[in-house]
């Protein structure tokens, strides 16, 4: 399986999309029906509090969003910003977090930070905002007034008067061609950033993308007129469609989808917006679960483990804390081919570079990260390892800032955090050891059970299928997911009974 593929597991109330690069699991995205992310959604919000001391405001987003959102002064669209706001800004790459593109540019304008929030907003004001960061823990979502609409090849920004091109498109000739296409197609309606996927694309496909985004913006305007008070104006595409739009490129050989309805939706979407990739969308109809067939499930089991083995016998130890993530590189049994310790250490560190970069993407670790490479005496070797690490990070769509390797072998870096890490999504503090370790969350276990019931429920001879699990998991199945279980009962013509076992650990279950 030495290809780049997307594997979509959409059977049930949880959708999982795995990005597989050269046979190895590179990224995992999860979206749950009852807990969809908000990033990309556009709301009419109502200002509830203005905080001059923080130069920010809290904004009520209406029904369905529990906590008030956070709006920083630099993200408030002022009446005088308009078309001249971004005239002298160099556009960054448009691929990473495209929904936040305009907000990123706005925050780079120093004069915006000099404005005062109390002069711009008052409690009760209504503002059109877009979510750029999902709620995390006790924090509400972060929103911006600088809206961005991502398409396949471009990102539309209504408040911008500039056409930018992704820095990853190196050819000046190609950059000029793309810029001219968009300048002609957009007229005088806002600004665009050309994404990396636009490179080499036919003129008409780029025009179609621009015209689609302009039509979408007009539709959002119509919806805004219809919505009264705070509420949702525009919802981002679901996970599978969003990732097909953003990730499928020439090097993506296939997209495999196990659910028929999701397959049909993705196929129609690609035929309309990405016709040259439509034939790469495949319906998976194998007997084994799709993640088992593509050997993804075993990789997931190690994706939240503290220790990650390296092929040479060394290992990584990953500790995710509140303040930062620490990654320790160990040699283990790796001794190299001779007694040259410096060579052995350097080779071990070079191997660790690839795996650290892969784990950052796979686990979606964000914030401050400190990597403790094994000490190297020679400056040349430290540079060699740092260069290798930078190259490994080049595959990452998230923005990373990395310091040089210190004499102690330490690298400090930051990685942009836009959604929950894999650990936050799939695990919770262990109740047995008072949080000293993590275990699968009750929600994760509940969805594992639903997959197992779907997999084996029809093969059980009895008319009644018992699902034994811990009490908190049983609560989820009997309440939030009861409708889904009822659907499986009709499909299998069997009664599905959830039995709570009080003495069982949260991750124990039996079907």
Secondary structure, 3 states (H helix, E strand, C coil): CCCEEEEEECCCCEEEEEEEECCEEEEEEEEECCCCCCCCCEEEEEEEEEECCCCEEEEECCCCCCCCEEEEHHHCCCCCCHHHCCCCCCCCCCCCCHHHHHHHHHHCCHHHHCCCHHHHCCCCCEEEEEEEECCECCECCEEECCCCEECCCEEEECCCCCEEECCCCCCHHHHHHHHHHHHHHHCCCCEEEECHHHCCCCHHHHHHHHHHHHHHHHHHHHHHHHCCCCEEEECCCCHHHHHHHHHCCCCEEEEEECCHHHHHHHHHHHHHHCHHHHHHEEECCCCCCHHHHCCHHHHHHHCCCCEEECCCCCEEEEEECCCCEEEEEECCCCCCCCCCHHHHHHHHHHHHHHHHHHHHHHHCCCEEEEEECCCCCCHHHHHHHHHHHHHHHCCCCCCEEECCCCCCCEEEEEECCCCCCHHHHHEEECCCCCCCCEEECHHHHHHHHHHHHHHHHHHCCCCEEEEEECHHHHHHHHCCCHHHHHHHHHHHCCEEEEEECCCCCCCCEEC
